[in-house]
């Protein structure tokens, strides 16, 4: 049995660790609430603008826009991997990296060339360790990504797609559905999916209920880039709230484990202390008996 002094030191160390994990749990809870509010608020806007964009594009079949053009053969893809800058969030980063690796391994088998861009120190360190080169990396996004920070990246992706440098833009991130459900995905943001001709527009072009002023081409020219920027921004918001949920759950589990360890060590300490006291009493009684 361990000495009482060793048990006291171990218990003190675990209690100190518990204070840290409990504090991180409370911080993650506070950040999660704010991040979830931002993600929820943007979700309705992103969903509506995406539906409107797809509907308008379907009712304007005679209009051609570069962001709607699906290449006959996709030979070059861009993959953006969104992870966190910090750890202590369970399997959050591992799940995203697993999906991203599986995705580009599938691209290798098909002979599709691709280049990777990384967001978050965890993704950067992982691909550096795997000796996989990336074309760009970002470490400025924390739990409060701003649209002004995402917009230049979105514009760069649009320019590369329109110029023909890439044929598709994919994003690997943790998709947020509810506080109890998040899962890693790889989504294709470009080109935009266009509703088949038979399901949306009429044979005369614009469908009933839509009147394009000044014209459909001008409207889609403004709407499509904004829709892509909103979708990319939503990916970063989902990643931020999912990271805080994962960290909160992980730190809560660590705090509970620390509580269990403190109880276990306290029990061992009490037993060791009781054995030590019993031994001392026996020695005193034995000594007294020897003097008689």
C-alpha positions in Angstrom: 0.0 0.0 0.0 1.3 3.5 -0.9 2.5 5.7 1.9 0.1 8.4 3.2 2.5 11.2 2.1 2.5 9.9 -1.5 -1.3 9.7 -1.5 -1.7 13.2 -0.2 0.6 14.6 -3.0 -1.3 12.6 -5.6 -4.6 13.8 -4.4 -3.5 17.4 -4.3 -2.2 17.1 -7.9 -5.5 15.6 -9.1 -7.5 18.4 -7.4 -5.3 21.0 -9.1 -5.9 19.3 -12.5 -9.7 19.2 -11.7 -9.7 23.0 -11.1 -8.2 23.4 -14.6 -10.6 21.1 -16.4 -13.6 22.5 -14.5 -12.6 26.1 -15.5 -12.1 25.0 -19.2 -15.5 23.4 -19.1 -17.2 26.6 -17.9 -15.3 28.7 -20.5 -16.3 26.3 -23.3 -19.9 26.4 -22.1 -19.9 30.2 -22.2 -18.3 30.3 -25.6 -20.6 27.5 -26.9 -23.7 29.6 -26.1 -22.4 32.6 -28.1 -21.1 30.5 -31.0 -24.4 28.6 -31.2 -26.4 31.8 -31.3 -24.3 33.0 -34.2 -24.5 29.7 -36.0 -28.3 29.5 -35.5 -28.9 33.1 -36.7 -26.8 32.6 -39.8 -28.3 29.1 -40.6 -31.7 30.5 -41.6 -30.1 33.2 -43.8 -27.7 30.7 -45.5 -30.4 28.2 -46.1 -32.8 30.8 -47.5 -30.3 32.4 -49.8 -29.2 29.0 -51.1 -32.8 28.0 -51.8 -33.5 31.3 -53.5 -30.3 31.0 -55.6 -31.1 27.5 -56.7 -34.7 28.4 -57.5 -33.8 31.5 -59.5 -31.1 29.6 -61.4 -33.6 26.9 -62.2 -36.1 29.5 -63.5 -33.4 31.2 -65.7 -32.1 28.2 -67.7 -31.1 30.4 -70.5 -28.7 32.4 -68.3 -25.1 31.1 -68.0 -22.9 32.0 -65.0 -19.4 30.7 -64.3 -20.4 29.5 -60.8 -23.2 27.4 -62.2 -21.0 25.7 -64.8 -20.3 22.1 -63.9 -17.3 20.9 -65.8 -17.6 17.8 -68.0 -14.6 16.3 -66.4 -13.3 17.4 -63.0 -9.5 17.1 -63.0 -8.6 19.7 -60.4 -10.2 20.1 -56.9 -9.5 22.3 -54.0 -10.0 21.0 -50.5 -10.2 23.3 -47.5 -9.8 21.5 -44.1 -11.2 23.4 -41.1 -9.8 22.2 -37.7 -9.0 23.9 -34.4 -6.0 25.8 -33.2 -6.0 24.1 -29.8 -6.5 20.6 -28.5 -8.3 19.1 -25.5 -11.5 18.7 -27.5 -11.8 14.9 -27.7 -12.1 13.4 -31.2 -13.2 16.7 -32.9 -10.0 17.1 -35.0 -9.5 13.4 -35.5 -12.9 13.0 -37.1 -12.4 15.9 -39.5 -9.0 14.8 -40.5 -10.2 11.2 -41.0 -12.9 12.5 -43.5 -10.4 14.7 -45.3 -7.8 12.0 -45.7 -10.4 9.5 -46.9 -11.6 12.1 -49.4 -8.3 12.9 -51.0 -7.2 9.3 -51.0 -10.3 8.7 -53.1 -9.3 11.5 -55.4 -5.8 9.9 -55.8 -7.4 6.6 -56.9 -9.4 8.4 -59.6 -6.4 10.3 -60.8 -7.9 13.7 -59.9 -5.3 16.3 -59.0 -6.0 18.5 -56.0 -4.4 21.0 -53.7 -5.1 21.5 -50.0 -5.7 24.6 -47.9 -5.7 24.3 -44.1 -7.4 26.2 -41.3 -6.2 25.6 -37.7 -2.9 24.6 -36.1 -4.1 21.0 -35.6 -4.7 20.5 -39.3 -1.4 22.2 -40.2 0.6 20.1 -37.8 -1.1 16.9 -38.9 -0.4 17.4 -42.6 3.1 18.6 -41.9 3.7 15.4 -39.9 2.3 13.3 -42.8 4.6 15.3 -45.2 1.6 16.5 -47.3 2.1 19.9 -48.7 -0.6 22.6 -48.5 -1.0 25.6 -50.7 -2.2 27.9 -47.9 -2.8 27.9 -44.2 -4.8 30.0 -41.8 -4.6 30.3 -38.0 -6.6 33.4 -37.3 -10.0 31.8 -36.8 -11.0 31.1 -33.2 -14.5 30.7 -31.7 -15.7 34.0 -33.3 -14.9 34.0 -37.0 -15.9 37.2 -38.8 -17.4 37.5 -42.2 -14.8 40.1 -43.1 -12.1 37.5 -42.5 -13.8 34.8 -44.5 -14.7 37.1 -47.5 -11.2 37.3 -49.0 -10.8 33.6 -48.9 -14.2 33.1 -50.5 -13.3 35.6 -53.3 -10.0 33.8 -53.9 -11.8 30.5 -54.3 -14.3 32.1 -56.7 -11.5 33.6 -58.8 -9.7 30.2 -59.0 -12.9 28.5 -60.0 -13.9 31.0 -62.6 -10.4 31.2 -64.1 -10.3 27.4 -64.4 -7.5 26.7 -61.9 -9.9 24.4 -60.1 -13.0 22.6 -61.2 -14.6 22.1 -57.7 -14.2 23.5 -54.2 -14.7 21.1 -51.2 -14.7 21.9 -47.5 -14.0 19.4 -44.7 -15.4 20.5 -41.4 -17.6 19.5 -38.4 -21.3 20.1 -39.4 -23.5 21.4 -36.6 -27.1 20.3 -36.5 -27.9 20.6 -32.8 -26.1 20.6 -29.4 -26.4 16.8 -29.4 -25.5 16.1 -33.0 -22.5 17.1 -35.0 -20.6 15.0 -37.5 -17.6 15.5 -39.9 -18.4 16.0 -43.6 -16.8 16.9 -46.8 -19.2 19.2 -48.8 -18.8 20.5 -52.3 -19.6 24.3 -52.4 -18.6 24.9 -56.0 -20.0 24.5 -58.5 -23.6 25.3 -57.4 -26.1 22.5 -57.8 -28.7 23.5 -60.4 -32.2 22.2 -60.3 -33.0 20.0 -63.4 -34.9 21.8 -66.1 -38.0 19.7 -65.8 -38.5 20.3 -62.1 -38.3 24.1 -61.9 -38.7 26.4 -64.9 -41.3 26.4 -67.6 -40.6 26.0 -71.2 -40.8 29.8 -71.7 -37.9 30.5 -69.3 -38.8 32.3 -66.1 -41.3 30.3 -64.0 -44.5 31.8 -62.5 -44.0 34.1 -59.6 -40.6 35.5 -60.7 -40.0 38.6 -62.7 -36.4 39.5 -63.3 -35.6 43.2 -63.1 -33.3 44.4 -64.7 -32.6 40.8 -65.9 -31.8 37.4 -64.6 -28.1 37.6 -65.5 -27.5 40.7 -63.4 -29.4 39.3 -60.4 -27.5 36.0 -60.4 -24.2 37.8 -61.0 -24.7 39.5 -57.6 -26.5 36.7 -55.8 -24.3 33.7 -56.6 -21.1 35.0 -55.1 -22.9 36.2 -52.0 -24.5 32.8 -51.6 -21.1 31.1 -51.8 -19.6 33.5 -49.2 -22.5 32.9 -46.9 -22.1 29.1 -47.3 -18.4 29.2 -46.6 -18.9 31.5 -43.6 -21.5 29.0 -42.3 -18.9 26.2 -42.4 -16.6 28.2 -40.2 -19.5 29.0 -37.8 -20.4 25.4 -37.6 -16.8 24.4 -36.9 -16.5 27.0 -34.1 -19.7 25.9 -32.2 -18.8 22.2 -32.7 -15.4 22.7 -31.3 -16.8 24.3 -28.1 -19.3 21.5 -27.7 -16.5 18.9 -28.1 -14.3 20.7 -25.6 -17.1 21.1 -23.1 -18.0 17.4 -23.2 -14.4 16.4 -23.0 -13.6 18.7 -20.0 -16.7 17.6 -18.2 -15.7 14.0 -18.6 -12.2 14.8 -17.4 -13.6 16.7 -14.3 -15.8 13.7 -13.4 -12.9 11.3 -13.8 -10.8 13.6 -11.5 -13.6 13.4 -8.9 -13.6 9.6 -9.1 -9.9 9.5 -8.7 -9.9 11.8 -5.7 -12.5 9.6 -4.0 -10.5 6.5 -4.8 -7.3 8.0 -3.4 -9.0 9.4 -0.4 -10.3 5.9 0.4 -6.7 4.5 0.0 -5.4 7.3 2.2 -8.0 6.5 5.0 -7.1 2.9 4.9 -3.4 3.6 5.0 -3.8 6.0 7.8 -6.0 3.6 9.7 -3.4 0.9 9.3 -0.6 3.2 10.4 -2.6 4.3 13.5 -3.3 0.6 14.3 0.3 -0.2 14.0 1.4 2.6 16.3 -1.2 1.6 18.9 0.1 -2.0 18.7 3.6 -0.8 19.2 2.6 1.3 22.3 0.7 -1.6 23.8 3.6 -3.9 23.1 6.1 -1.5 24.6 3.9 -1.1 27.7 3.6 -4.8 28.1 7.3 -5.3 27.9 7.9 -2.8 30.8 5.6 -4.8 33.1 
